[in-house]
Amino acid sequence: MASKLVFTRLRTLTRPSLKVLSQFPQFILPKISPEIHTRQYSDLPQPPSVDTVAAPSVVSSSNVKSSLNENELRKFSAIAETWWDADGPFKPLHVMNPTRLAFIRSTLCRHFGKDPNCTRPFEGLKFVDVGCGGGILSEPLARMGATVTGVDAVEKNIKIARLHADLDSLTSSIDYRCTTAEADVITIVWTEKLVEEQMQYDAVISLEVIEHVAEPAEFCKSLSALTSSGGATIISTINRSMRAYATAIVVAEYVLHWLPRGTHQWSSFLTPEELVLILQRASISVQEMAGFVYDPLTGHWSLSDDISVNFIAFGTKKG
């Protein structure tokens, strides 16, 4: 029911192409009264930004089919050593991180019955950060008490993440892994070894990753396989809208040079409707969605109901 409510709400917030839906008429839902409670995301407490410091080869996959995009791996390997440079190529993620963490803290505390105002609300919970990069999300999650595993396919990223985590006793326990494609199943290279080992987590988090994989549906299946029964999955990405093309590619890459040119491919973006359907088919029911909005005057991001460009989704796996 929650997914249907989210789906109806999505249709009122954004109007991207629904070509994909025409292939699955069973998912075209009748009009129902939207009952999703709109929360004032701007009022959420913003976690402190992560510390900044500096110091991350591509793991090649086998012939096993994977959702991995090898071109994307090479692209990010080339700039891996700049992960903790707050003014480098990953500056947009550093600036967005407190807002991403606000959504994660709010939704997961509510889902697991934790106090969002305590210092370590995720104590006792196991999280996996899929596509962790240099660890800019894994570290604050560990500081909030979670037992964190960070996985990435770029070996340089994992080396940088480990070096930086070891600088703080609160983050030195993060289990960083660079996995390889060895499983006989169709899945993402980052998670296939974890799936093969039947590892499961209370929360599976993958931010700004799905737009860089070749097979989003297979990627989401592997995320679902890692999510424990009754657990949560959180994904953030960029909407395939003309507004996103103008801002996330033209402005961010070619005008303001926030990101290296070619970082994003518009055709690889997913609309919110498509993400809901893909997750639904992977047994993840989307419960809540929010947008990220940038204020050029303050230089800060905030959570919003506007999901026309950057958005984040929280879903649960049936128990």
VEXVO-115626 format. One line per 4 residues: number of its first residue (from 1); their letters; for each residue x, y, z of N, C-alpha, C, CB. Coordinates in steps of 0.02 Angstrom, whole numbers. Atoms other than C-alpha are relative to their C-alpha. Glycine has a CB too. Layout:
NUM> a> X Y Z X Y Z X Y Z X Y Z | ...
END
This chain:
1> mask> 42 -60 0 0 0 0 43 63 0 -47 0 61 | -44 -59 -4 141 119 44 30 17 -67 56 -12 51 | -30 -13 65 220 97 -127 -51 33 -46 25 -65 -31 | 52 -31 41 54 141 -210 -9 73 18 -66 -37 7
5> lvft> 7 -69 -22 41 298 -105 59 42 -24 -7 4 76 | -59 -35 24 219 347 -147 -5 13 -74 64 -40 17 | 6 -4 73 185 313 -331 -48 56 -19 -22 -66 -29 | 49 -52 15 31 425 -330 29 68 15 -63 -11 40
9> rlrt> -31 -63 -19 127 562 -241 52 22 -52 32 -5 69 | -51 -15 50 267 549 -368 -30 32 -62 37 -63 -20 | 30 -24 61 149 581 -512 -21 73 6 -60 -42 -19 | 18 -71 -10 99 747 -434 61 44 6 -44 7 62
13> ltrp> -61 -40 -10 279 801 -404 42 6 -62 41 -31 54 | -43 -2 59 360 761 -570 -35 -33 -58 67 -36 13 | 32 26 59 309 724 -748 49 -24 -52 -44 53 -30 | -46 27 50 449 627 -833 -37 -48 -46 59 -35 33
17> slkv> 29 47 47 419 509 -979 -19 -64 35 48 -14 -57 | 24 62 -31 317 356 -931 3 -58 -49 -71 9 27 | -6 53 50 375 248 -1077 9 -68 33 59 15 -46 | -13 64 -33 437 114 -957 -64 -29 28 51 9 56
21> lsqf> 61 24 -30 267 104 -872 -45 -34 -51 -37 56 34 | 43 29 50 181 63 -1036 18 -73 -12 6 39 -65 | -20 69 9 280 -99 -1039 -26 -44 57 76 -5 -4 | 25 37 -58 208 -147 -870 -69 28 20 50 3 60
25> pqfi> 65 -29 -14 22 -104 -875 -27 -17 69 -50 -21 -51 | 23 18 -67 -5 -195 -711 21 49 53 24 -69 18 | -24 -47 -48 91 -56 -625 -31 69 -8 75 6 -4 | 32 -65 9 -13 88 -694 -57 3 49 -24 10 -75
29> lpki> 46 2 -56 -110 129 -539 -58 49 -9 37 17 64 | 56 -46 3 -283 207 -525 12 59 46 -66 -36 18 | -6 -59 -43 -302 377 -447 -25 -17 70 -39 60 -29 | 20 9 -69 -308 366 -259 18 63 38 32 -63 31
33> spei> -12 -61 -40 -312 500 -126 69 -4 30 -53 9 54 | -66 1 -30 -133 544 -79 -4 9 75 45 54 -30 | 2 -4 -72 -111 508 106 69 5 30 -37 -60 28 | -68 -5 -26 76 529 120 7 66 38 52 -4 -57
37> htrq> -8 -60 -41 117 649 259 62 38 -23 6 -19 74 | -56 -42 21 226 791 196 34 28 63 -22 57 -47 | -37 -24 -58 360 826 326 43 59 -19 42 -55 31 | -42 -58 13 453 990 339 73 -20 7 -17 58 48
41> ysdl> -68 25 -2 623 921 291 50 53 21 19 -28 -67 | -47 -53 -17 706 1090 315 8 8 75 -22 65 -30 | -4 -5 -73 669 1076 501 39 -57 32 -70 2 29 | -37 56 -28 765 914 521 68 23 25 8 -56 -52
45> pqpp> -68 -18 -23 925 926 624 52 -22 -50 14 -32 69 | -52 16 48 1077 930 512 62 -26 36 18 62 -42 | -60 27 -32 1219 814 567 61 41 -20 10 -74 -19 | -60 -38 17 1391 894 572 34 -29 -61 49 1 59
49> svdt> -34 23 60 1493 884 413 60 -43 20 22 58 -44 | -55 45 -15 1628 752 402 66 37 -1 1 -59 -49 | -66 -31 -2 1809 791 439 32 -2 -69 45 -35 51 | -34 -3 64 1919 838 293 75 -11 8 -12 66 -35
53> vaap> -72 16 0 2093 765 263 15 -26 -69 19 -52 57 | -11 29 65 2186 696 117 31 -71 -3 41 45 -38 | -44 51 26 2269 517 38 -17 -64 -32 34 -16 46 | 14 48 7 2131 301 -175 25 -24 -63 -55 -2 12
57> svvs> 9 38 59 2163 12 -492 -69 -26 -4 50 -55 -3 | 67 24 11 2006 -42 -551 0 -75 5 -27 23 -67 | 6 72 -3 1955 -218 -505 -36 -23 -62 -37 -24 65 | 31 22 62 1921 -303 -668 -48 -57 14 53 -22 -51
61> ssnv> 49 53 -9 1769 -414 -681 13 -56 -48 -71 27 -10 | -8 57 43 1762 -585 -757 -52 3 -55 -6 -66 39 | 49 1 53 1651 -639 -900 -70 -8 26 16 -55 -48 | 66 4 -30 1508 -658 -778 -37 65 -11 5 -17 75
65> kssl> 38 -60 12 1370 -538 -822 -9 38 65 -68 -16 -32 | 5 -41 -60 1366 -394 -699 -34 65 -18 69 12 31 | 29 -66 11 1275 -230 -678 54 54 0 -53 17 53 | -56 -47 -3 1446 -149 -663 14 32 -68 62 -35 25
69> nene> -21 -36 61 1496 -17 -792 75 14 7 -41 66 -10 | -73 -5 -7 1684 -35 -817 27 69 -18 34 -52 -43 | -21 -68 17 1699 136 -900 -7 47 60 -41 27 -59 | 11 -41 -60 1627 214 -742 55 -14 51 -70 -14 30
73> lrkf> -53 17 -47 1755 121 -637 65 36 -17 12 -76 1 | -61 -34 20 1899 190 -738 -4 74 13 14 -13 -75 | 11 -72 -10 1826 364 -727 13 20 72 -72 20 -21 | -6 -18 -70 1816 364 -538 68 -21 29 -55 -33 40
77> saia> -67 19 -23 1982 274 -515 50 57 -14 23 -64 -35 | -46 -53 20 2067 420 -604 1 58 50 -19 26 -68 | 4 -57 -47 2009 544 -469 -6 -24 72 -60 45 -18 | 11 30 -65 2007 426 -320 39 34 56 20 -72 -2
81> etww> -42 -28 -53 2148 513 -226 -26 67 27 70 10 -26 | 26 -65 -21 2043 671 -209 -63 -6 44 -16 42 -61 | 62 10 -37 1902 594 -106 -7 47 61 -5 -71 23 | 5 -40 -60 1943 691 52 23 72 -9 40 -32 55
85> dadg> -13 -70 16 1984 854 -35 -67 34 -7 44 7 -65 | 67 -31 -1 1831 958 10 -10 51 -56 -11 33 66 | 5 -46 56 1869 1076 -134 17 -33 -67 46 60 11 | -18 37 60 1910 940 -261 -61 -23 -39 42 -60 17
89> pfkp> 54 24 42 1803 842 -385 -61 -26 38 25 -55 -44 | 56 27 -39 1697 769 -244 -30 53 47 24 -59 41 | 28 -54 -41 1655 939 -168 -76 -2 4 22 67 -28 | 73 3 -5 1469 922 -215 -25 -51 50 -30 -15 -68
93> lhvm> 21 51 -48 1457 762 -111 15 22 71 34 -66 -15 | -16 -25 -67 1545 842 37 -52 51 23 71 32 0 | 49 -52 -18 1425 989 33 -69 -30 11 -4 54 -56 | 66 32 -6 1273 875 12 -4 -48 58 -16 -36 -65
97> nptr> -1 54 -50 1327 751 145 -43 13 62 70 -12 21 | 43 -11 -59 1244 834 297 -74 -8 -15 13 70 28 | 71 6 19 1078 839 204 -18 -73 -12 -15 42 -62 | 12 71 11 1093 658 149 -5 -36 68 57 -32 -42
101> lafi> 0 31 -66 1131 610 330 -62 17 40 62 20 38 | 61 -20 -35 981 707 394 -58 -46 -20 -18 73 -16 | 53 45 24 865 601 286 11 -71 27 -3 -2 -77 | -16 67 -23 954 439 333 -14 -7 75 74 -17 -14
105> rstl> 11 2 -73 952 479 519 -74 0 17 35 60 33 | 71 -6 -14 769 529 517 -38 -63 -17 -29 59 -38 | 39 58 22 701 382 417 20 -64 37 8 -11 -74 | -22 62 -32 807 245 496 -15 0 75 75 -10 -11
109> crhf> 18 -3 -72 780 306 675 -75 -15 9 17 70 29 | 71 12 -4 593 306 643 -15 -74 -13 -39 45 -50 | 13 69 19 598 134 561 22 -49 55 36 -17 -65 | -27 47 -51 705 51 696 -18 21 71 75 -5 -8
113> gkdp> 21 -21 -67 626 145 842 57 28 42 -30 -57 36 | -57 -30 -35 785 240 887 -12 74 13 64 -10 -41 | 5 -71 -17 804 412 965 46 40 -47 19 12 74 | -41 -38 48 863 531 826 41 55 33 -44 31 -53
117> nctr> -35 -55 -34 924 657 956 60 -24 41 -48 37 45 | -58 24 -39 1050 543 1042 62 0 -44 -14 -71 28 | -63 -5 36 1233 544 994 13 -60 -45 57 7 49 | -12 61 38 1240 363 934 -65 -40 -9 54 -44 35
121> pfeg> 66 32 7 1065 317 876 1 -67 -35 -45 46 -37 | -2 62 38 1122 173 766 38 -56 35 32 12 -67 | -35 51 -39 1206 74 905 -38 -67 -6 5 21 76 | 31 65 5 1175 -112 879 -25 -19 -69 -56 -5 47
125> lkfv> 24 13 68 1131 -97 693 58 -11 -47 -45 58 -24 | -51 14 51 1230 -165 545 -20 33 -66 9 -76 -10 | 13 -35 63 1241 -54 390 54 -20 -51 -1 77 11 | -49 6 53 1325 -79 222 -8 59 -47 -8 -68 -39
129> dvgc> -3 -57 45 1376 69 115 26 -26 -68 46 59 29 | -18 30 64 1375 5 -65 22 54 -49 -60 -40 -29 | -29 -54 41 1488 107 -178 25 54 46 -51 27 -51 | -17 -46 -55 1568 188 -26 52 52 -19 27 -40 58
133> gggi> -51 -48 18 1705 279 -120 54 5 53 -31 68 -12 | -52 -11 -51 1828 357 2 -25 -2 71 33 64 -12 | 27 8 -67 1711 332 149 -33 62 30 53 -20 45 | 28 -62 -29 1631 505 166 -69 -10 30 -3 53 -53
137> lsep> 64 16 -32 1464 424 211 10 -53 54 -51 -26 -52 | -12 54 -49 1529 269 301 24 27 67 52 -49 -27 | -28 -26 -63 1625 371 430 -52 32 46 54 50 -15 | 51 -27 -46 1480 476 498 -50 -52 24 -37 56 -33
141> larm> 45 53 -22 1370 320 503 32 -39 57 -17 -48 -59 | -35 34 -54 1503 235 610 1 43 63 72 -18 -21 | -1 -45 -59 1514 388 723 -69 1 33 21 72 -21 | 67 3 -30 1325 372 748 -16 -69 28 -52 19 -52
145> gatv> 8 62 -36 1353 198 818 -10 -63 -42 -56 6 44 | 12 59 42 1321 83 669 63 -41 -9 -28 21 -68 | -55 44 22 1430 -67 630 -1 2 -76 -9 -74 28 | 2 -17 71 1477 -18 453 48 -42 -42 16 74 -10
149> tgvd> -40 31 52 1539 -116 303 -3 45 -61 -24 -74 -16 | -2 -41 60 1595 -13 154 29 -40 -57 41 65 11 | -25 39 56 1613 -95 -16 5 44 -62 -46 -61 -14 | -10 -37 62 1679 -25 -180 42 -42 -47 34 69 14
153> avek> -36 39 50 1749 -94 -342 66 31 -19 -42 -9 -62 | -63 -35 17 1890 34 -354 48 -9 59 -13 76 -15 | -47 16 -53 2040 -26 -254 30 63 32 55 -43 -27 | -27 -63 -27 2111 151 -236 -48 31 50 13 49 -57
157> niki> 50 -27 -47 1948 206 -154 5 -33 68 -71 -8 -29 | -3 38 -62 1960 68 -24 64 16 39 -5 -75 -14 | -63 -17 -34 2142 107 15 -5 68 34 59 0 -50 | 9 -67 -28 2101 291 41 -48 -2 59 -26 49 -53
161> arlh> 49 5 -54 1948 247 146 30 -29 63 -60 -42 -23 | -32 32 -59 2050 133 260 49 47 34 35 -64 -21 | -49 -46 -28 2189 260 282 -34 55 40 43 31 -55 | 34 -55 -34 2068 398 328 -38 -23 62 -49 34 -47
165> adld> 37 26 -57 1962 290 444 46 -14 59 -38 -64 -20 | -47 17 -53 2116 238 542 23 61 40 61 -35 -29 | -19 -61 -36 2141 420 594 -44 14 60 -1 59 -48 | 49 -12 -53 1992 410 712 -21 -67 30 -62 39 -27
169> slts> 18 63 -32 1956 274 840 -73 -19 -10 15 5 75 | 71 14 11 1770 292 807 -14 -29 -69 -41 63 11 | 12 24 69 1790 248 623 48 -56 -20 6 57 -48 | -50 50 17 1938 128 627 -29 -70 -4 57 1 50
173> sidy> 31 66 1 1819 -19 649 -39 -14 -64 -46 -8 60 | 37 10 62 1737 6 478 33 -55 -41 -4 66 -41 | -25 56 41 1755 -152 373 -5 19 -73 -40 -66 15 | 0 -19 71 1806 -91 200 22 -60 -42 48 60 -11
177> rctt> -15 56 43 1806 -218 60 0 20 -74 -52 -56 11 | -2 -8 73 1857 -214 -123 -14 -69 -28 69 30 -26 | 19 66 22 1764 -361 -198 12 -10 -75 -73 -14 17 | -10 16 71 1790 -449 -364 -57 -44 -25 67 -36 -11
181> aead> 55 38 30 1672 -535 -486 17 -74 -3 -16 27 -71 | -16 72 -2 1682 -718 -437 -62 -43 6 46 -14 56 | 60 39 -11 1502 -770 -408 -29 -25 -66 -52 41 37 | 32 28 60 1402 -875 -531 -70 28 -10 -2 -75 5
185> viti> 66 -30 8 1250 -763 -514 8 67 -34 -35 8 69 | -1 -65 33 1204 -606 -608 -12 53 53 -54 4 -56 | 6 -50 -52 1237 -465 -487 55 51 -6 1 -33 70 | -49 -55 3 1340 -310 -453 66 -21 31 -28 62 35
189> vwte> -66 22 -23 1526 -332 -429 14 20 72 54 28 -46 | -13 -23 -68 1527 -231 -268 -31 -46 52 -26 70 10 | 38 36 -51 1400 -342 -181 -2 -75 -12 -69 26 3 | 11 71 16 1410 -512 -267 36 -46 50 25 -14 -70
193> klve> -34 43 -49 1538 -581 -144 -37 -1 66 73 23 11 | 39 -3 -61 1434 -521 3 -63 -42 -6 -19 72 17 | 60 40 12 1279 -601 -74 17 -74 3 -33 19 -68 | -23 70 1 1375 -761 -104 13 -25 71 64 -6 -42
197> eqmq> -13 18 -69 1426 -760 80 -63 3 43 54 45 30 | 64 -5 -34 1242 -733 125 2 52 57 -21 -68 27 | -2 -54 -49 1284 -574 219 -65 40 -5 62 46 -12 | 60 -42 -1 1134 -470 272 8 55 51 -64 -42 15
201> ydav> -8 -60 -41 1117 -299 350 -68 31 17 44 52 -37 | 62 -34 -20 987 -198 443 -17 55 -50 7 30 70 | 12 -52 50 1009 -57 317 53 -4 -54 1 70 33 | -43 0 58 1083 -58 142 -6 69 -32 -18 -57 -51
205> isle> 0 -69 23 1132 116 82 45 7 -61 22 49 56 | -40 -10 61 1190 164 -93 -19 68 -29 -13 -58 -52 | 15 -68 20 1200 348 -132 41 22 -61 13 48 58 | -33 -24 62 1239 423 -304 41 -55 -33 44 61 16
209> vieh> -34 57 30 1287 251 -370 -39 -30 -58 14 -53 52 | 40 38 49 1143 176 -469 3 30 -70 -72 -3 24 | -5 -31 66 1162 303 -610 65 -18 -36 -6 75 6 | -65 18 29 1337 234 -640 6 -75 -15 56 21 45
213> vaep> -3 72 14 1292 49 -657 -36 -15 -66 -32 -40 57 | 28 17 66 1248 -38 -820 -68 -34 5 48 -44 -37 | 62 38 -8 1106 -145 -751 -33 19 66 14 -77 -2 | 31 -22 -63 1003 -49 -621 -45 -52 33 -40 62 -12
217> aefc> 45 51 -28 877 -191 -600 39 -54 37 -44 -31 -55 | -42 51 -33 1013 -318 -560 34 28 62 53 -27 -49 | -30 -34 -58 1096 -193 -445 -48 1 59 21 72 -19 | 50 -3 -54 935 -171 -346 -16 -69 28 -64 33 -26
221> ksls> 10 69 -26 912 -360 -335 54 -18 50 -2 -50 -58 | -54 16 -45 1082 -374 -255 -6 40 65 68 14 -33 | 11 -39 -61 1042 -232 -134 -54 -33 43 -21 72 -17 | 54 34 -36 882 -323 -87 25 -64 34 -58 -17 -47
225> alts> -27 62 -28 978 -486 -60 42 14 63 43 -36 -52 | -41 -19 -58 1090 -393 64 -42 28 58 51 51 -20 | 44 -30 -51 941 -318 158 -35 -55 40 -52 47 -33 | 32 51 -42 880 -421 305 -76 9 -2 26 5 73
229> sgga> 73 -2 -2 696 -462 323 -22 54 50 -30 -69 20 | 22 -56 -41 611 -306 391 50 57 2 -12 -24 69 | -51 -52 2 766 -204 353 -16 55 -49 66 -30 -18 | 13 -59 41 785 -44 254 53 6 -56 0 63 43
233> tiis> -45 -16 56 861 9 87 -8 73 -17 -15 -45 -62 | 2 -71 18 906 189 45 43 11 -62 25 44 59 | -35 -15 63 954 246 -130 -11 73 -18 -25 -46 -58 | 8 -68 27 988 421 -195 29 2 -70 34 53 45
237> tinr> -22 -3 69 1011 468 -377 -25 65 -31 -24 -61 -41 | 21 -60 36 967 597 -511 -57 -18 -48 59 31 -39 | 58 10 42 800 609 -601 18 10 -74 -56 47 20 | -10 -10 72 799 588 -791 -51 50 -26 -6 -68 -38
241> smra> 43 -55 21 717 756 -821 41 52 -36 -37 31 62 | -36 -52 36 761 903 -931 31 49 49 -47 37 -48 | -28 -44 -51 787 1007 -775 65 -29 29 -52 12 57 | -60 33 -25 913 879 -712 56 5 -52 -14 -73 17
245> yata> -51 -6 53 1002 883 -880 32 70 2 -30 -14 -70 | -24 -69 0 1015 1072 -870 44 14 61 -58 48 -1 | -36 -18 -62 1075 1080 -689 56 -49 17 -49 3 57 | -49 49 -23 1166 916 -651 55 -13 -52 -34 -65 15
249> ivva> -51 11 51 1258 907 -817 26 65 -30 -29 -44 -56 | -23 -61 33 1262 1072 -911 31 49 49 -58 34 -37 | -24 -49 -49 1280 1187 -760 56 -28 43 -57 25 44 | -48 28 -47 1373 1072 -639 66 -20 -33 -30 -60 35
253> eyvl> -61 26 32 1497 1000 -765 32 49 -48 -16 -63 -37 | -28 -42 53 1516 1131 -902 3 74 17 -41 -9 -62 | 1 -71 -18 1475 1298 -821 38 13 65 -72 25 6 | -31 -11 -66 1523 1289 -637 60 -45 12 -51 -10 54
257> hwlp> -56 47 -6 1646 1145 -659 3 -32 70 66 35 -15 | 2 35 -64 1589 1065 -496 24 -72 -8 -71 1 29 | -17 70 14 1616 895 -576 39 -4 -65 -64 -44 -3 | -34 9 64 1732 832 -712 -50 -13 -56 51 -58 4
261> rgth> 45 11 57 1650 834 -884 -6 -75 -14 25 37 -63 | 12 71 14 1571 667 -925 -15 -41 62 58 -29 -35 | 15 37 -61 1537 621 -743 -67 -36 -6 0 46 61 | 67 29 6 1354 591 -783 -22 -6 -72 -50 43 39
265> qwss> 33 9 64 1259 524 -932 -75 3 12 20 -69 -33 | 72 -11 -12 1079 586 -941 -41 -63 -12 -26 57 -44 | 37 61 17 1020 424 -1020 4 -53 54 25 -29 -66 | -8 49 -54 1081 328 -867 -41 18 62 73 -7 19
269> fltp> 40 -20 -58 971 426 -746 -65 -40 1 -14 75 -2 | 64 33 -9 812 347 -677 -51 51 25 5 -59 50 | 54 -42 -27 646 434 -649 -21 -31 67 -61 5 -50 | 24 28 -63 569 413 -475 -47 -59 -11 -35 53 41
273> eelv> 46 55 14 432 304 -551 37 -64 -17 -47 18 -57 | -39 59 20 559 188 -629 36 -31 59 51 19 -54 | -34 26 -59 657 172 -467 -49 -37 45 35 56 39 | 51 33 -41 498 129 -371 -17 -68 -29 -63 44 5
277> lilq> 18 64 32 454 -7 -497 57 -50 4 -18 12 -73 | -58 45 -4 630 -80 -501 8 -28 70 64 37 -21 | -6 23 -69 637 -88 -311 -58 -46 19 2 61 47 | 58 42 -14 461 -159 -304 10 -71 -25 -63 31 -32
281> rasi> -14 66 29 514 -301 -418 57 -36 36 16 7 -74 | -54 29 -39 663 -329 -302 -22 -11 73 62 44 -2 | 29 11 -67 546 -347 -150 14 56 50 26 -65 29 | -9 -58 -43 584 -173 -83 -58 48 -12 69 36 -13
285> svqe> 57 -44 5 433 -64 -47 19 71 21 -59 -26 43 | -19 -69 -15 469 123 -57 -52 32 45 9 41 -65 | 45 -30 -50 395 212 94 3 76 -2 18 -25 68 | -9 -72 -5 464 387 78 51 24 -51 21 21 71
289> magf> -46 -28 49 551 499 -47 5 75 12 -24 -15 -73 | -10 -72 -8 626 673 -39 49 24 -53 26 17 71 | -46 -29 48 719 791 -153 54 40 36 -37 44 -49 | -54 -44 -25 883 885 -128 -2 64 -42 70 -36 -5
293> vydp> 3 -65 35 876 1070 -171 60 43 22 -67 37 14 | -60 -40 -13 1030 1181 -184 -18 75 0 55 -14 -51 | 10 -72 -4 1026 1363 -129 66 35 -18 -25 22 72 | -64 -31 21 1160 1459 -227 20 60 43 -6 23 -72
297> ltgh> -16 -57 -42 1149 1605 -105 38 -22 63 -64 38 20 | -32 25 -61 1198 1503 48 52 -53 -14 -53 -29 48 | -45 54 16 1291 1365 -41 -16 -65 35 70 20 16 | 20 59 -38 1193 1235 57 -57 -37 -36 -22 19 71
301> wsls> 55 42 24 1077 1091 12 -52 -8 55 26 -68 -24 | 53 14 -48 910 1058 96 -47 -53 -28 -39 65 18 | 49 50 21 778 922 90 -65 35 -19 -13 -52 56 | 59 -33 28 621 963 -8 -46 -53 -30 21 51 -53
305> ddis> 45 43 37 468 889 -92 15 2 -75 -72 22 13 | -17 -6 70 546 939 -258 49 -55 -20 31 71 -15 | -42 57 20 612 777 -334 17 2 -75 -34 -67 17 | -10 -7 72 637 845 -510 73 -8 -21 -26 66 -24
309> vnfi> -71 7 17 828 836 -500 31 -54 45 39 68 8 | -29 48 -46 916 751 -352 -54 -26 48 59 31 40 | 50 26 -48 810 634 -246 27 -61 35 -66 -18 -36 | -20 56 -42 826 500 -113 -62 -39 21 40 24 62
313> afgt> 56 42 -15 713 352 -77 16 -48 58 -22 -40 -62 | -5 46 -57 686 250 82 -51 -55 -10 -11 36 69 | 46 56 8 612 76 65 13 -54 51 6 -29 -70 | -7 54 -48 585 -77 171 -11 -67 -34 -50 9 58
317> kkg> 9 67 27 596 -263 138 -49 -38 45 69 -38 -3 | 52 34 -38 447 -366 190 30 -52 46 -50 -32 -47 | -24 47 -50 472 -467 347 -27 -70 -11 -17 24 68
END
